């Protein structure tokens, strides 16, 4: 599960990229890319977005949240309401 991350998506090839980062954005990990044709399932699970990508139901999954509320002691938060709505539309298409 990702706590602090940068999320990107591209409709042209139906891909999502997650980059783990620190709350103060002073470092980041390697990008993890998910393409619609390469995943087993994508769905909402208890308020999170979950991508199942390997093995059985719980064997290989990535989970992240898009939150309206945040704790700035733990998260760097950039509020982008239009972008969130665009991603919601993309997410609905990605998980079909």
C-alpha positions in Angstrom: 0.0 0.0 0.0 1.2 3.5 -0.8 1.0 6.3 1.8 2.7 9.1 0.0 2.9 8.9 -3.8 2.7 10.7 -7.0 0.0 9.4 -9.4 -0.2 9.8 -13.1 -2.3 8.3 -15.8 -2.5 8.3 -19.6 -5.7 7.6 -21.5 -4.0 6.9 -24.9 -2.6 3.5 -23.7 -4.8 3.2 -20.5 -1.8 3.2 -18.1 -1.3 4.3 -14.5 2.0 5.2 -12.9 2.7 5.4 -9.2 5.9 6.8 -7.7 6.4 6.4 -4.0 7.7 9.5 -2.3 8.2 11.0 1.1 5.7 13.3 2.7 8.1 16.3 2.2 8.8 15.2 -1.4 12.6 15.0 -0.8 13.0 11.6 -2.4 11.1 9.1 -4.5 11.2 5.5 -5.6 11.1 3.8 -9.0 7.9 4.3 -11.0 5.5 1.4 -11.1 3.5 1.2 -14.3 0.2 -0.6 -14.7 -1.4 -1.0 -18.1 -5.0 -2.1 -18.4 -4.2 -5.2 -20.6 -1.5 -6.4 -18.1 -3.6 -6.5 -14.9 -6.0 -9.0 -13.6 -8.6 -6.7 -12.0 -9.0 -3.1 -10.7 -11.6 -2.2 -8.2 -12.5 -0.1 -5.2 -11.9 -1.8 -1.8 -13.0 -0.1 1.4 -12.4 3.4 0.1 -9.2 2.6 -1.7 -8.3 1.8 -5.3 -6.9 -1.6 -5.7 -5.0 -3.1 -8.7 -4.5 -6.9 -8.7 -1.6 -7.7 -10.9 -0.2 -11.1 -10.1 -1.1 -14.4 -8.5 -4.3 -14.9 -6.6 -6.6 -12.3 -5.1 -4.2 -11.2 -2.4 -0.9 -12.4 -3.8 -0.1 -9.4 -5.9 -1.9 -6.1 -5.5 -1.2 -2.4 -5.2 -3.6 -0.2 -3.2 -3.8 3.6 -2.9 -6.3 6.2 -1.7 -7.5 9.4 -3.2 -8.6 11.4 -0.1 -10.5 14.5 0.5 -9.1 14.9 4.0 -5.4 14.7 4.9 -3.0 15.0 7.7 -0.1 17.3 6.6 2.2 15.7 9.2 2.2 12.6 7.1 1.2 13.5 3.6 2.2 16.1 1.0 -1.2 17.0 -0.5 -1.8 19.0 -3.6 -5.5 19.7 -4.1 -6.5 19.3 -7.7 -10.3 18.8 -7.8 -10.6 18.9 -11.6 -7.8 16.4 -12.0 -9.4 14.1 -9.4 -12.7 14.2 -11.3 -10.8 13.4 -14.6 -9.1 10.5 -12.9 -12.4 9.2 -11.6 -13.7 9.0 -15.2 -10.4 7.3 -16.3 -10.5 4.9 -13.3 -14.1 3.8 -14.2 -12.9 3.0 -17.8 -9.7 1.4 -16.5 -11.4 -1.1 -14.3 -13.9 -2.4 -16.9 
